[in-house]
Amino acid sequence: MNQMAEPLVFRFDVDGDNFTSAGQASVQVKKNLRQLGIDPETIRRVSIAMYEGEINMVIHAKGGQADVIVSDGCIEIILADKGPGIANIEQAMQEGFSTAPDNIRSLGFGAGMGLPNMKRYTDEMQIDSVVGEGTTITMKVKY
Amino acid sequence: MNTYIHSVALDPSKCTGCTTCMKHCPTEAIRIRNGCAVIDSERCIDCGECIRNCPNNAKKSICNSFDEIKKYKFKIALPAPALFAQFDNLDNIGYVLQGLLDIGFDDVFEVSKGAELVSSYTRLYLQTEGIKKPVISTACPVVTRLIVLRFPFLKDNLIPLLPPMEVAARLARERALKEHPELKREDIGVCFISPCPAKMSYARNGFGSYKSEVDLVISMSEIYLQLINVMKREKLCEVSSEAGRIGLSWAICGGEGSALFNDKILAADGINNVISVLDQIEDGNIPPIDFVELNACPSGCVGGVLTIENPYVAKNRLHTLRRYMPVSLNKSEDDEGYIPHECFFTDLPNYNPLNRLSDNIGESMRLMSKIQAVRKELPGIDCGSCGAPNCRAFAEDIVMGHADRKDCVIAYKELLKRYLNENSGGDSVDGE
């Protein structure tokens, strides 16, 4: 009998306005996926997408919640925040477009590659955003 | 099957089971079982952190003893450049080289000389089109093992050249065979004088399919004790160093990088810093750089656990020592920077991930969700009393059948409290 395993959920609170801890969730996810025996290339894709998303949540939304759901053949990353929302998603997806404030750019972030990179490293990406309420990004990486 | 031979070991008679080493182990390879530390050889990367931190000197490095050189007809010493930083008021490396001959070696081949060849090759390699950047140094054996175990995506970033120790070992043997045609290969003992246990593991295990050319690895502290007896300032120093500043500087963090005359380099030291740099490179979260030099020990090789001197004092000494030295004595112009072709590697050790729960992903997922459930019930204070470095590792040990939930002292205390509460009414019965 080939029983399907229950999906595994890893949940992380992403601390807003704290650059020192930004990226911690993606490092932890990497460790967990390695333990599961997921192939290195998939781990890298998940980790890059996750890292970019984490940084976005810190810069724009004062943090939020990151869920990584591992099921058979697919890793889903759901990043939910209660930030300002994205007014024009199409524009936000363009490489180089950025609304990051100067103090963030001076730290080397805000190059306008976050969302495009997330799309590039994942198989599916969906953005649900309401201005003034928040943004939820759902990404899927198949393995 | 785990066939990796380690050189970090424990002296059970000295271990008090205090949890210090377990807390410092960067790969969570140590557990305390029955009051004594136990090292999981699959996870151990021979970084020596446990040796460095053990308050009871119960962790030791297994090296060859100095006496073992007698097995060989022709003995060659390969001093790591960190050796020259161990002596107070040393103004000429020649005294140390002469000392090595005086204690019984027939020839000395400085690893710094090999390092200069590796440096000049690296300068050329960085200009090659199509290579994966940043290029990562292979000098530190802890780092190369860590990449193989944990960062397989970065395997292709490694420069395809073996570390200076191996380059020097091959060249030393070739030189001996040429100068003494009567010698057979097995008559020659190539003996590396090491600042760290990881070099011993490297010499024993090789790298991928490559077998090390180093026959013996002797600890720097043991050689130091031999050397101070014979090194005399009054004696005229007849030997002189075959390397320059570049080779010598490899002993300290940043030395290998600075030899590249390139400002797009990054040098990190200390095992935890090394791990976070590798994590950042893997996530693509690093500015464009050409070369990354990583040293597991603080300050570089001078911080190795088999050295005598405090790494910062050692660093200062090297700065003084190299002031009077030429930049490099690498004669790459006239002999084309000869490096034996065997020193270039094409195959790497297989990716062998640390702590994989099972070979089947579905089974791993089931195990991990059990671990998550057990972890939620644990106190989360990571005290280490159970014998695991933190509650998450303990949960994993419980699920994998290596530990018992009752080993958690906090949970045990709760149990005891409950028992006492439930039975507190019994006193009056006893008093009857």
Interface residues (C-beta under 8 A of the other chain):
Chain A: Q3 M4 A5 E6 P7 L8 G23 S26 V27 K30 N32 R34 Q35 L36 G37 I38 P40 E41 I43 R44 S47 I48 Y51 V70 D72 G108 N117
Chain B: R150 P152 F153 D279 Q280 E282 D283 G284 N285 P287 Y351 P353 L354 N355 R356 L357 S358 D359 N360 I361 G362 E363 S364 M365 R366 M368 S369 Q372
